[in-house]
Amino acid sequence: MSADCDIAVLGAGPAGANAAIQAAAGGCSIVLLDEAVQPGGQVWRAKNGSILRAPVTSESTAGDALRRAVGRSGVTHRGSTRVWQIEQVDGLWHLYLLQGNKTDNITARALILATGAREFIQPLPGWTTPGVLGLAGATALFKDALTLPGKQTVVAGAGPLAFYVASEIRRLGGQIAAVITPNSRSDWLRALPAMSARPVLLVRGATWVADLVASGIPIHWRHAVTAVSGTLQVDAVHYQRVGPDWSPVDPVKTVGADSLCLGHGLIPDTQAAQLAGLELDYRTELGGWLPRVEPDGRTQVDNLYVCGDGAGILGAAAAAVQGRLAGLAAATGLGAQRPEKLHRRLLSQYARAARFGRAATALALPRPGLSSVATSDTIICRCESLTLADIRDEIKTGATSTNAVKAGLRAGMGPCGGRYCQTAVARLIEHTANLPEGSVAPPTPRPPLRPVPLSAVAGDFSYADLPISKPAPL
């Protein structure tokens, strides 16, 4: 059986798009699949078509350059496409797609997964209130539609992303009520030597902080949001000083706001990798559970490669370089000649970018005490409206795995597929059972990877044509 293409690439962010371009340069036929309309991913997201003109930023410049490169490369790009099933049959990769309301499938000799990351938000009282957005979700609003989250916004979270979001809100004319971060100034000072590997990014981050300070916007170092007030919208944000493990230690303080941008780090999106047959290991320093991947994207499964944040949270710069390494490795695996000089140069670039990425990730990793902000009636699973008490009761009856909690309560079976709740569920199991971090694995993934309309899967048929037997006589 012949394949539709040499290499299919899932994800068109910095990693996936660069992998596709590099593999195409090696003479391979490439199909690049992504849910977004245009390449760029979350970091280099393209503006919505309704935006006629927007100020130039470093992200828009990098994204435009990437999209031009994809257009020149000969890569077949299929945007607005969901991949909902992956399987390997007789040495070929079969990908089942949904584009619009129509299903399709393609086959490929090799597969590159560049599925990126998902955001983690520690559940806390009021976090489902309208007006609460994830930090990453807020960046999508800025980049796609130049939209602000509200009139008066609190930005809260760990690592560089919180300061980027605050800076963007100010750039777009919004008002910041406060920036709240569990990191201390000394946390950042300890990260500076590693971050010096990317001096341009380091200076940019320092500029964000300096602008906030000069503008008189309060930055509450070593504090964390512990609750949100409001019914139809955010009315106030409550926060406390935290200890070294980020447990709240001082009395509650309150700041008025109509919106909150909140985030507690990124987690590799590994569901596609699991569905493709890869086992996961727990690597705290890289964001949690992730597949075993070499620097050039190779895995233990033949003709399967993983690159970018789906292989460990190291940031856009490292993702772009690892994408090129994975494209080079995939093309070489199908018979193309590997340019050794380019390979060595990319490995060196990746090492430098990864050094910066590890330091940034370390700042954003949630510490154990943060989970104590959730109360018994705090919603953990938003899709099924399951509280901490619901899940803890299920654990006490013997559900000591995410699969067991999922089976018993449907946690993770809603439209989000567990992307919002499964990390919190796993950590709750570990805490309740007094297990070390990383002891509880994510649930076993099942197709569909993304919601698929039943009508699209069922296709056209007539009930009259179904071979239904007549009922047996009574």
N, C-alpha and C positions, 0 to 999 in steps of 0.2 A: 504493500500500500504506500503510495507516494504522499508526501506531506504538502499542505497548502503553503507552507513557508519553511525556511530553515530554522528561524528562531522567532518565538513569540515572547514579547516583553510585556509584563503586567505592571502597569504604573508608569506614568509619564512625567514624574517629578525630576529633580536633579539627577538622581541615580538612574532611573529607568530610561529617560530620554538620552542621557549620555551613553548608556549601554547600547541602546539601539543605534545611535550614530556611529559608535566605534565598531560594532559588529557589521554594520552595513559597509563601512570602509574596508572591511576584510573580505568583501565580496559575497556576503550572505544576504538572502532575502529576509526582510524583517517586517513583522506586524507588531505595532505598538498600540496597546490597549489601555484605555483610561476612562474613568467615570466622568472626568471634566471634559468640557468642550475642546479646550486647547491644552497643549503640553505646558508644564511649569510646576505642577504639584501645588502643595500648600505654600511653600516658601516663595516660589516664583509664579504665583497664580496670575492668570491674565485678567484684565479688567472685563467686566460685563459689557456686552455689546452696546448697551444703552449709554455708556460713558463715552462721550465724544472727545473729551480732552481731560487730562489729569497731570498733575505735577510729576516730574520724573524723579524716581527714587532708585537707589542701588538695586532693589529687588525687581522693579519694573525693567530696568536696563538689562539685568542678567536674564530675566524671563524672556524679554523680546529677542535677545541674542540667541537663546536656546531654541525658541520657536522658529527663528529663521534657519538655524542649523538643521533642525529636523526637516524643514521644508526642502532644503537643498540636498539632503542625504539620500533620497530615494527610499526612505522608510515609509511604509504604509501605515498611516496613523488613523486609528479608529477611536474618535472621542465619543463622549456620551454613551459609553459601553460598559455594562456590568459583566464581570465574569462570575458566574454563580456555581460552577462545578469544574473541577480539574481532575483528570485521571490519566494514567499512562497505560497504554495498551499496545502490546507488540512493539515496544521501543519508541512509539510516537506519543507525544503529548496531545491530549484532546481537551480543548477548552470550550465550555458551553457558555454562550453569550446571550445577553439581552440588550438590544439596541432599539430605543423607542419602545414599542410594544411587541417587537418581533424577536423571536429566538433564532439563534444561529450557532454554529460551531465551527472551529477551525482546528487543524492539526499542525504540529510543529515538530521538528527533529530535536530541538532543544528549547528549554524554557528558562527565562530570567524573571525572577520575582523581585519587584521593587515596590513593595506595598506600603512603605513608609511607616508612620507611627500613629498611635492614637493618644489622645490626651487623658490623663488621670486627674480626676477631681475627687478629693476626699469628701465623702458625704458628710454633711453637717446640717443642723437644723435650719430650714429655710432655703436650702440650696436649689430647690426646684421652683422657687418663686420667679414669676416672670420678671425679666430684667437681669437675671444672673446668667452670664455667659462664660464659657471656658476661654482662657487666654488665647488658645489656638483658634477657637471659633470667632473670637473678636478680630483676629488678624484676617480671617476670611472676609468679614464684613468690610474691613478697611480696603483690602486689595481688590475685591471683586466689585464693590458698589460704592466705595468712598462713604460708607455709612457709619455713624457714631452709635455706640450702644445706648446712650442716654444723654441727658443734659448735665448731670452731675454724677461722675463715676468714681467709684473706688476701684483701684487696681491692686490685686492681691495675689501673691504667689512667690515661688522660689525660682532662683536662677535669672538669667538675662532676659527671658521672655517677658517678665512682668515690666521691666523698664522699657523694653521695646514697645509694648502695648501702650504704656503711659505716654511715651514720646509720640507715638502715632496719633493718639487722641488729641494731644496738644497741636500737632502739625495740622490736623484737620479742623481745628477750631473748637474742640471740646474742652470741658472743664473737668479737672481732676480734684476730687475732694481729698484724697490721700492715697499714698502708696504704702502697702503693708506687706512686709516680707519676713519670713522666718529666718532668713540668712542674717548673719551679723556682718559688720564691717570686716572683722578678722577672717571670716570665711572667704570673703573676696580677696583679701590680701594674700591668703595662702594659695589662692588659685592663680595669682598674677604670673608667677614664673612659667607655668604651663601655658597660660593664655598668651604669653609673649610670642609664641610660635605663630600667631596670626595678629601682628601689631595693628593692622588696619581695623580689624574687628574690635580689638581691645580699646583703641582710641575712640571708636564709634560708641561703644558702651559707656565709656567714661563721659562722653559728651551728653548722653541721655541723662545720666545722673546729675551732672553739673547744671544742665538746663533746669531740671526739676528743683534743685536747691536754690538756684538763682531766682527762680520764679516764686519762691516762698511756699511751694507745695510740700506739706509734711511727708517725710519718709519715716515710717515706723519700723526701724530695724529690729530684728529678733521678736517680731509679733506675728500673730496669725489670726485670720478670721475664724470665729468660733460659732457664729450664728448670723442669720439674716432675718430682719423683720419686714413684714408686708404681706398683703393678701393678693391684690390684683397687680401690684408692682412692688418693687423694692422701696421701702421707706427709710430703713436705716441698716447699717452694717455694724456688727458687734465684734470686737477683737480683744485679744489678750496678749500679754507678754508670754513668751514660751521659754522653756528651759533648753538645755543642750540636745535633748531628744525630741524637742518641739512639743512637749506637753505644756498645756496652759498652766501658768503658775501665779499670775497676779489677777486682781479684780478686773471685771469686764469694763471696757471703754466703748463708746458709741460715736459713730460719725453718720450724719445724715447724707443720703444719696438716693438717686432713683435708679441706679444700675451698679452692677458689680461684675468685674472681669476677674475670674478666679481660676487658678490652675496649680497643680502640684506635680509637674513633670510630665514626661512623655514615656510611652511604653511601646516597644516594637509590635507592629501588627503582624502576627504570625499565623493567622488562621489559614491563609492560602498555603503557606509553607507546610503546615501540619497536614492539610488535605492532600498535598503533593507527596507526602510520605516521609517528611523530615521529623526527627525527634528533637526535643527541646532540652536545653540546659538552662540553669538559672545563673545569671551573671548580674549581680547587683549593680556593678559599676557601669553596665551598659543598658540599664533600664529594666532588667527582669528576665523573663523567659524569652529565649531566642534560639534559633537553629544553630547548629555547628557549621560555621562558615569560615573559609580561608580568606585572607585579605583580598584575593582576586575573585571572590564570590563562589568558588567551587564548594560543593557539598558532597555528602557521602552517597548521593543518588546520581547516577550517570545522567549527564546532559541536563542537570538542574542546578541553577545558580541563584544566589540571593545577594542583593546589594542594597546599600543605603540604610536608612533607619530601621528597616525590617530585619537587619542583621546586627543591630546594636545602635543605640542613640549616640551619634557622633556629630550631628549637624550637617548642614547643606554642603559645606565645602568638602568634607570627607565623603559624603554621599556621591557627589558629582565625580570625584576621582575614582571611587570604588566602582561606580557605574561603568566608567571606561575600562577599568581592569576586568570587570565581569564580561563586558562585550568582547574584549580581546580574548579572554579565556574561552568563551562560548564559540567564537569563530575558530579559534585554534582547535578546539575539541571536535569541530566538524571538518577539519582538514586544512584550514587556512594557515599560512606561515606567520609565526609570531615575531614581530619586530622587537628584538631583545633590548635595544637601546630605549625604545619607548616604554617597554615593560618596566625596566629598571627605574626610569624617571618617574613613572606613575606610582610605583611602590614607595619611592622617596617622598613624593608629594602627599601620598596618602598617610604616611607616618606622621608628617608634620601637622596635617589637618586633623588627624585623629587625636594628637596630643592636646590641641585646643579643645576639641569636642569632648574629650573625657573630663576635662576640667569644668566645662560648662554643665555637663550632665551631672557631675558630682554636686554642684551647687543646687540643682533642681530636684535631686532624689529625696522623696519624702522620708522623714525619719519616724521611727515607731510610735512616738508619743502623739503624733498628729491624729492618729485614729481615735484617740480618746475624746475628740470633739463631738463624735456622733452619739446621740442619745437613743434610748430604746424606741422612741417613735420616729426617729429619723428615717426617711425613705432611703433605701439602698438600691433597690431595683426599680427604676422609674417606670419601665414599661408595664410591670405587673403590680406596681404600688406596694411592694414588699418592704416592711420596716426592718430595722436591726433586730427588734424583738422577734419578728417572724422567722428570720434566718437563724438567730441564735437558738430558738426553740427547736428548729429542724436539726441543727448540729447536735444538740443535747440528746436527741432521739437516735443518734448514730450516724448522721450524714457527715462524714469526715472528708469528703472530697467535693470539688465543685460539680462533678457529674452527679453526685448524690443529691446535692442541694437543688440542682437544676431539675432532676427527675421528680423530686418531692414537691417543689414550690413553683416550678417554671421560671426560676431566676435565670435570665439570660436567653429566654425563648421568645422574647418580644421582638419588635421591629429592629432594635439596635443590635440584636444578636449577641448581647453580652458585652458590648464594647464599653458601656458605661458602668456596669456593675461587677463584672467577674473578678477584677483585681481586688475590689473591696470585699467581695465574698470570700475569696481565697485568704486574704489577710485576717478576716474575721474568724475563719476556721482555725488558722494558725494561733491567733490570740486565745480563742476559747479553749482549744485543745493544748495550749502551752507548747506549741511546736515552733522550731526556728523558722526564720524568714526563708522563703523559697522552698518550703516543704510541700506545699499544696500546688499542684500543677493546674494549668487552665483546663477547662472542659474539652472533651474530644469534639473537634469540629465536624459538622455535618453539612452537606449541601442542603439548601442553597447558601452560599457565602453572603449573598445580599438578597433582600426581599425580591421575589419574582411573582408577578401576577399569575394566578392559576390559569387564567385564560390564555396567557402566552405560552405556558408549558403544555397545556392540554391541546392547543391547536383547534382546528375546525373539525367538527364531527356532528353527526346527528344521533340523538338518543335512540332513534328508531333502528339505527345500524348496530347498536351494541348487542352482543350475544348474551342476553339475559334469559335464563331459563324460566319457564313458567313455574309459579308456586306449586308445591306439592299439594295434592288433594288432602283435605282434612279427614 
